[in-house]
Amino acid sequence: MTDRSVHLVGSLPADSTREALTWATSILGNTIGPCMPDGETGDRSDWVNRLVEDLRGHPDLELVRDGGWTGYTDTPAFRVRKGRKLRWIDLDYYVEFETSWQAYQDLVHGSGRRFQIGIPGHLDVAAIAFGFNLPIALRNLAPFRDATIREIAAIWARAGDLAVFQLEVPIELVMLSKLPRAAQPAAAKRMAREILRLVEAAPAGARFGLHLCLGDLNNVSMGDPSDAGPLVVLANAIMGEWPAGRVLDYVHVPLAHGDRPPTMDPDYYEPLSRLWIPDKVRFIGGFIHEKSLIKDLVLIRDQIEFNLGRPIDVAASCGLGRRDRKAAQLNLEIARAVALAE
């Protein structure tokens, strides 16, 4: 591998895991980082949409607003039925892992790259399921948390140290970015506490990556912070309380916005100088965008590295599954060029 690598956040525009892994490898070669996702193909390319849709048949829930997923105000919204209590939900992370595990073993195992499994934050799934009504989501959060913990444990029992669980938390970052600066540290600590309940409940030795996100529904961001400050506050809160016996392999942060390329303003990236990230944890800048010039992205990379005082790895701001194949391929080709550029 080269000194800098390209991180694949998750989804890829492909029809199967084998196709996704083969296609990405053909473009990136040895610049692919230390872990590899399965491409999150099919209906997983839209992240948690399928999980919310599956709740339509849940006996304890009823639909209060339908939606076609054309935007953040056009999503299905549920509530707990009168006289009922939400005690359980089912998630499909282990089932999807089993579907793609053999392809990983055939194509990736032996390369030194671990198998990256996307784990949506339980608060994020609950918040979207309840129509972005956070108070209702928080009152009914336990079943989402418990189900996520079960799925992580089941995957770990099968894959062990070959698995890296990528925690994906857009709602927390978007909410934090909308708060006044003075209120962000306290709010970030509360959010971190809930996120880390998954990590603490995982088997000893389990490996994690952190994917902060600003949303990417139909390749459009939900959040638009004025600079990198909120993501630094949230990442610091999570890393500052990281539990012993669990490994944090990397932190990926969004520095572009869905269909919008990253800014060239160096002030946007200045807060990264206050990121408290251990040397052993990879920092992955999610600023690669197909609408940007390679020379401009290299300047952004260098600015981030100056602020952090260390080399970084590069990535898109989110998975590429919401892009068409041409745009996704261009994104990967640009990422490789930025990683290799002197």
C-alpha positions in Angstrom: 0.0 0.0 0.0 1.0 3.6 -0.5 1.6 6.1 2.3 -1.9 7.6 1.6 -4.8 5.4 0.8 -8.4 5.7 -0.5 -11.2 4.8 1.9 -14.4 3.4 0.4 -17.2 4.7 2.6 -19.7 2.0 1.7 -22.1 1.8 -1.2 -20.9 1.4 -4.8 -23.0 1.5 -8.0 -22.9 -2.2 -8.8 -25.3 -5.2 -9.1 -23.5 -7.5 -6.7 -20.7 -7.7 -4.1 -18.4 -9.5 -6.5 -18.9 -6.8 -9.1 -18.5 -4.0 -6.6 -15.2 -5.4 -5.2 -13.8 -6.2 -8.6 -14.7 -2.9 -10.1 -13.4 -0.8 -7.2 -10.2 -2.8 -7.1 -9.6 -2.4 -10.9 -9.7 1.4 -10.4 -7.9 1.9 -7.1 -5.5 -1.0 -7.0 -3.1 -0.8 -4.1 -4.4 2.6 -3.0 -7.4 1.0 -1.3 -7.1 1.4 2.4 -6.9 -1.3 5.1 -10.5 -2.3 4.9 -13.0 -3.0 2.2 -16.8 -2.7 2.2 -19.0 -5.1 0.2 -20.4 -2.3 -1.9 -23.8 -2.2 -0.1 -25.6 -3.0 -3.4 -29.3 -3.4 -4.1 -31.7 -1.6 -1.8 -28.9 -1.0 0.7 -27.5 1.7 -1.6 -30.1 4.0 -0.1 -28.7 3.4 3.4 -31.5 2.9 5.9 -34.5 3.4 3.6 -35.2 -0.3 3.5 -35.1 -0.6 7.3 -37.8 2.1 7.7 -39.9 0.5 4.9 -39.8 -2.8 6.7 -41.5 -1.2 9.7 -44.7 -1.0 7.7 -45.7 -4.4 8.9 -44.7 -4.0 12.5 -47.6 -4.8 14.9 -46.8 -2.0 17.3 -46.4 0.8 14.8 -48.7 2.7 12.4 -47.9 5.0 9.5 -48.8 8.6 10.1 -47.3 10.0 7.0 -46.3 8.3 3.8 -43.4 9.3 1.7 -41.5 8.5 -1.5 -38.0 9.3 -0.4 -37.6 12.2 -2.9 -36.2 14.4 -0.2 -35.8 14.8 3.6 -39.4 16.0 3.9 -40.8 13.1 1.8 -40.1 10.1 4.0 -42.5 7.6 5.7 -43.1 8.5 9.4 -44.4 6.1 12.0 -45.7 6.3 15.6 -46.4 3.7 18.3 -50.0 2.5 18.2 -52.2 3.7 21.0 -52.1 1.2 23.9 -49.0 -0.5 22.5 -45.3 -0.3 23.5 -42.4 -0.7 21.0 -40.3 -3.5 22.5 -38.4 -4.9 19.6 -37.4 -4.4 16.0 -35.5 -6.6 13.5 -32.4 -5.4 11.6 -30.8 -7.2 8.7 -27.1 -6.5 9.1 -26.1 -10.1 9.8 -28.2 -11.4 7.0 -26.6 -9.0 4.5 -23.1 -9.8 6.0 -23.7 -13.5 5.3 -24.7 -12.8 1.7 -21.5 -11.0 1.0 -19.0 -12.8 3.3 -18.1 -15.5 0.7 -17.3 -12.9 -1.9 -15.0 -11.1 0.6 -13.2 -14.4 1.4 -12.8 -15.2 -2.3 -11.7 -11.7 -3.5 -10.2 -9.8 -0.5 -9.2 -12.1 2.3 -5.4 -12.6 2.3 -4.8 -9.0 1.0 -4.5 -7.8 4.6 -7.7 -5.8 4.3 -10.5 -6.3 6.8 -14.2 -6.6 6.0 -15.9 -3.3 6.6 -19.5 -3.5 7.8 -21.7 -0.4 7.8 -23.6 0.0 11.0 -26.1 2.9 11.0 -26.4 4.7 14.3 -29.4 3.4 16.2 -30.6 7.0 17.0 -30.3 7.7 13.2 -32.6 4.8 12.3 -35.1 5.7 15.0 -35.1 9.4 14.1 -35.8 8.7 10.5 -38.4 6.0 11.3 -40.3 8.5 13.4 -40.3 11.2 10.8 -37.2 13.1 12.2 -39.2 13.7 15.5 -36.3 13.4 17.9 -38.2 13.4 21.2 -40.3 10.5 20.0 -37.3 8.7 18.7 -35.5 9.1 22.0 -38.5 7.7 24.0 -38.5 4.6 21.8 -34.7 4.2 21.3 -34.0 1.1 23.3 -35.3 -1.5 20.7 -33.2 0.1 18.0 -30.1 0.1 20.3 -30.7 -3.5 21.4 -31.2 -4.8 17.8 -28.0 -3.1 16.6 -26.0 -4.6 19.5 -27.4 -8.1 18.6 -26.4 -7.7 15.0 -22.8 -6.6 15.8 -22.4 -9.5 18.2 -23.7 -12.0 15.6 -21.3 -10.7 12.9 -18.3 -10.7 15.3 -19.1 -14.3 16.3 -18.6 -15.2 12.6 -15.9 -12.9 11.4 -14.0 -11.9 14.5 -11.0 -9.7 14.0 -11.5 -9.7 10.2 -14.5 -7.4 10.7 -14.5 -3.6 11.1 -17.8 -2.0 12.2 -18.2 1.4 10.6 -20.5 3.5 12.8 -22.5 5.9 10.6 -24.0 8.9 12.4 -25.4 11.8 10.3 -28.3 12.9 12.5 -26.0 13.7 15.4 -23.7 15.8 13.3 -26.5 17.6 11.5 -28.2 18.4 14.8 -24.9 19.6 16.4 -24.1 21.9 13.5 -27.5 23.7 14.0 -26.7 24.6 17.6 -25.0 27.7 18.8 -21.2 27.2 19.2 -21.4 27.5 23.0 -24.0 24.7 23.3 -22.1 22.3 21.0 -19.6 20.7 23.5 -22.3 19.7 26.1 -24.6 18.4 23.4 -21.7 16.5 21.7 -20.9 14.7 25.0 -24.6 13.5 25.3 -24.6 12.3 21.7 -21.2 10.6 22.2 -22.4 8.8 25.3 -25.3 7.2 23.3 -23.1 6.3 20.3 -20.6 4.6 22.6 -23.2 2.4 24.2 -22.9 0.3 21.0 -19.1 0.2 21.3 -19.2 -0.7 25.0 -21.7 -3.5 24.4 -19.6 -5.0 21.5 -17.3 -8.1 22.2 -13.9 -7.3 23.6 -11.4 -6.6 20.8 -14.1 -5.5 18.3 -12.8 -3.0 15.7 -14.6 0.1 14.7 -14.4 3.0 12.3 -16.3 6.2 12.7 -18.1 7.7 9.8 -19.5 11.2 10.6 -21.9 12.2 7.9 -24.1 15.1 6.8 -26.7 13.0 5.0 -26.7 11.9 1.4 -30.3 11.2 0.4 -30.4 11.2 -3.4 -26.9 12.6 -3.2 -28.0 15.7 -1.4 -26.7 16.7 2.1 -29.1 17.4 5.0 -26.6 19.5 6.9 -24.5 22.5 5.8 -22.2 23.7 8.6 -20.2 26.9 8.1 -16.9 25.1 8.8 -15.5 21.9 10.2 -16.0 22.9 13.8 -19.1 20.8 14.7 -17.5 17.6 13.3 -14.4 18.3 15.4 -16.4 18.8 18.6 -18.4 15.5 18.0 -15.3 13.5 17.0 -13.4 14.7 20.1 -16.3 13.9 22.4 -16.5 10.3 21.0 -12.7 9.7 21.0 -12.3 11.2 24.4 -14.6 8.6 26.0 -13.6 5.7 23.8 -13.9 2.5 25.9 -10.9 0.3 26.7 -10.7 -3.1 25.0 -12.4 -1.8 21.7 -10.3 -0.6 18.8 -10.9 2.6 16.8 -9.2 2.1 13.5 -10.2 5.3 11.7 -12.3 8.5 11.7 -13.9 9.6 8.4 -15.3 13.1 8.2 -17.5 14.8 5.5 -15.9 17.8 3.9 -18.0 17.9 0.8 -21.8 18.0 0.6 -23.4 15.4 -1.6 -23.7 17.0 -5.1 -21.7 20.0 -4.0 -17.8 20.0 -4.1 -15.7 21.1 -1.1 -14.8 24.7 -0.5 -11.4 26.1 -1.3 -11.6 28.4 1.7 -8.8 27.4 4.1 -10.8 28.8 7.1 -13.3 26.0 6.7 -10.7 23.5 7.6 -8.9 25.4 10.3 -10.9 23.8 13.2 -9.3 20.5 12.3 -6.2 21.8 14.1 -8.2 21.2 17.3 -9.0 17.5 16.5 -7.5 15.2 19.3 -6.9 12.1 17.3 -4.4 9.4 18.4 -1.6 8.7 16.1 -2.7 5.1 15.6 -6.2 6.2 14.4 -6.4 6.9 10.7 -7.9 10.2 9.7 -9.9 10.1 6.4 -10.8 13.4 4.8 -14.1 13.0 2.9 -13.5 15.8 0.4 -13.0 13.9 -2.9 -15.6 15.2 -5.5 -15.9 14.6 -9.2 -16.8 18.3 -9.8 -13.5 19.4 -8.4 -10.1 19.6 -10.1 -7.4 17.3 -8.9 -5.0 20.2 -8.3 -7.6 21.9 -6.1 -8.2 18.7 -4.1 -4.5 18.3 -3.6 -4.4 21.8 -2.1 -7.3 20.9 0.2 -5.4 17.7 1.2 -2.3 19.7 2.0 -4.3 22.3 4.0 -5.9 19.5 6.1 -2.5 17.8 6.6 -1.0 21.2 7.7 -3.9 21.6 10.3 -3.5 18.1 11.6 0.2 17.9 11.4 0.1 14.4 9.8 -0.7 12.7 6.5 -4.3 11.7 5.8 -6.2 9.2 3.8 -8.9 10.4 1.3 -12.5 9.5 0.4 -15.7 10.9 -0.9 -18.0 12.4 1.8 -20.3 9.4 1.7 -21.0 6.2 -0.2 -21.0 6.4 -4.0 -24.2 4.3 -4.5 -26.4 7.4 -5.1 -24.2 8.4 -8.0 -24.3 6.9 -11.5 -21.5 4.7 -12.6 -19.7 7.3 -14.6 -19.7 9.9 -11.8 -18.6 7.2 -9.2 -15.8 6.0 -11.4 -14.5 9.6 -11.9 -14.7 10.1 -8.2 -12.6 7.0 -7.6 -10.1 7.9 -10.3 -9.7 11.4 -8.8 -9.3 9.9 -5.3 -6.5 7.7 -6.5 -4.7 10.6 -8.1 -5.1 12.8 -5.0 -3.7 10.0 -2.8 -0.7 9.5 -5.0 0.1 13.1 -5.7 3.3 14.5 -4.2 
